Amino acid sequence: MLSTPPAGTAVELTEKRMFMLFPTPMFMGKLPDMSVCDRVEKKVREMQKSGKGRSAPKGASPAWMSPDDLYDLPEMKELVDVIMAETGKVLDAFAVKRDSHYITSMWANITHPNHRQDIHVHPNCFLSGLVYIKTPMNCGPTLFASPRKFTKNFEPRYTAKNELNSDFIIIPAEKGRMLIWPSHVPHAVEQGTADETEDRTPSTS
């Protein structure tokens, strides 16, 4: 028959430690030259005005997406140079063996500031990322979901949320902020409460 040791005398493991089993990194930083955002926005709006890209159907929340080859445009070189340098460092952190790396697609979105985008992933690439080009106050933040969320069949109640039990992380939109993450991580744009006369412009690759 098992017995419980008296309080204060319970036996504990020795040499205890905790380590992260399969960590999922998020790399975040700010553009060193914020005026890059203004030059990118100018080019993107020129493209929108000229009819390039595609707009949401009539009656839907206002949204426009550019062609996905922005990395080829001379006006994007400043931004592309930063993306290539930072993704190179991320690949180094993953110890990826390579001769080079490249951008498979890069596009810009202009949306209603409170526009919500459903959760999704970017297939057929190793890394995904975004740069916030224009971010009205209180516009929708980006939500990242733990891939484990979709494999759970049991969920306990928690006394507090922390990095070990949280399935969602929300990162506010901020002009010039760049995020880079593994492409299998699901993400979405949450509902915002911004002034509806402005719009939200992220660039994604």
PELIN-V260804 format. One record per pair of residues at least 4 apart in sequence whose C-alpha atoms are under 6 Angstrom apart, sorted by the first residue. I is the first residue (numbers start at 0). J is the second residue. D is the distance in Angstrom with one decimal. If there is no record, write none. Layout:
I/J/D  I/J/D
This chain:
4/9/5.4  25/180/5.0  26/178/5.7  26/179/5.1  27/177/5.6  27/178/4.6  28/176/5.7  28/177/5.4  29/175/5.4  29/176/4.4  29/177/5.8  30/175/5.2  36/132/5.0  46/51/5.4  47/51/5.7  52/64/5.6  52/65/4.1  52/66/5.0  53/63/5.7  53/64/5.5  54/62/5.7  54/63/4.3  55/62/5.3  61/110/5.7  61/111/5.4  62/109/5.7  62/110/4.2  63/108/5.6  63/109/5.1  64/107/5.7  64/108/4.6  65/106/5.5  65/107/5.3  66/106/6.0  67/104/5.2  67/105/4.8  67/106/4.4  68/104/5.7  68/105/5.5  69/105/5.4  69/106/5.8  76/80/5.9  82/86/5.9  90/95/5.4  104/204/5.6  105/203/5.6  105/204/4.1  106/202/5.8  106/203/5.4  107/201/5.9  107/202/4.2  108/200/5.6  108/201/5.7  109/199/5.6  109/200/4.6  110/198/5.6  110/199/5.2  111/198/4.9  112/138/5.0  112/193/6.0  112/198/4.6  112/199/4.8  113/138/5.6  113/139/5.5  113/190/5.3  113/191/4.0  113/192/5.8  115/188/5.2  115/189/5.2  115/190/5.0  116/187/5.5  116/188/4.8  117/187/5.3  118/186/5.1  118/187/4.3  119/185/5.2  119/186/5.6  120/183/5.9  120/185/4.9  121/182/5.6  125/182/5.5  126/180/5.7  126/181/4.6  126/182/4.8  127/179/5.7  127/180/5.5  127/182/5.0  127/204/5.9  128/178/5.2  128/179/4.2  128/203/5.8  128/204/5.4  129/177/5.7  129/178/5.4  129/202/5.5  129/203/4.2  130/176/5.7  130/177/4.4  130/201/5.6  130/202/5.2  131/174/4.9  131/175/5.4  131/176/5.7  131/201/4.3  132/174/5.3  132/175/5.9  132/200/5.4  132/201/5.3  133/174/5.5  133/199/5.6  133/200/4.9  134/173/5.9  134/174/5.6  134/199/5.4  136/193/5.8  137/191/5.8  137/192/5.4  137/193/4.6  138/191/4.5  138/192/5.9  138/193/4.9  139/189/5.0  139/190/5.0  139/191/3.8  140/170/5.8  140/171/4.4  140/172/5.1  140/188/5.9  140/189/5.5  141/169/5.7  141/170/5.4  141/187/5.8  141/188/4.6  142/168/5.7  142/169/4.4  142/186/5.4  142/187/5.1  142/188/6.0  143/167/5.6  143/168/5.2  143/185/6.0  143/186/4.3  144/166/5.6  144/167/4.5  144/185/5.4  144/186/5.9  145/166/4.9  148/166/6.0  160/165/5.8  161/165/5.8
